[in-house]
């Protein structure tokens, strides 16, 4: 046992496995086909972008909060 590493522990592959890559590509294509069938194709130009807005938080300048703070 060198440097505390077990020789029985699975080691990462040094090269890519073309069969695993093919299975992953096939699975991804199957998932994408099912999503397109369920939801339809994307609109031309992609999905519309919705602008994010920060919430309007009440400040101490508002009369209702100023009255509540003074009590």
N, C-alpha and C positions, 0 to 999 in steps of 0.2 A: 504494500500500500504506500504510494508515493504522495506526499503533500496532502494527506487526508482525503484523497479522492478514491472512491471505490471503483474497482475495475468492472464491477457488475452494473454500475449506473449507466443508463443509456447515454451515449455520446451524440452530439449533433453531427449530422452528415456533412461531409466536406464538399459534396457536390449535390446538385439538384436532382430530384427524382422525377423524371419526365412522366411517369405513370400517375404519381400523386398530383402533379400539376394539371394533367389532363382531367382527372376526376374533379379537381377543384373548379376548373373552367366549365366542365359539364354541369356541375351543381349550380354554379352561379348563373349560367344561361337558363337552367330550369327555373330558378327562383325569379329571374327577370321576366321570363315568359309568363309565369303565373301572375306576377304583379301587373304586367301590361294587360293581361286578360281581365283582371279584376278591376283595375282603375282606369284603363285606357292609356293611350299614348300621351306623352308630355305635349303641352301646347308649343306652337312654333315660338322660338326665342327663349324657351325655358320657362320655369315657374316665375310668377310675378313676385317681386321683392316687396315686402311690407316693411315700411320704415318703423324702427323701434322708437318709442317715445318714453321719456322719463315720466314717472308719475308726478302730479302736482301735489306736493305736500303742503299742508297748512303751516304758515309761519306765525310768529308772535305778532306780526303787524296786523293780522285780522282782528276785528273788534271782538268777536266771540271768544277767542283765545285770550286776548288781553284782559277781558273782564273776568274770565275764569282764573287767570293767573293772579289777579289782584285780590281775589277773595281769600 
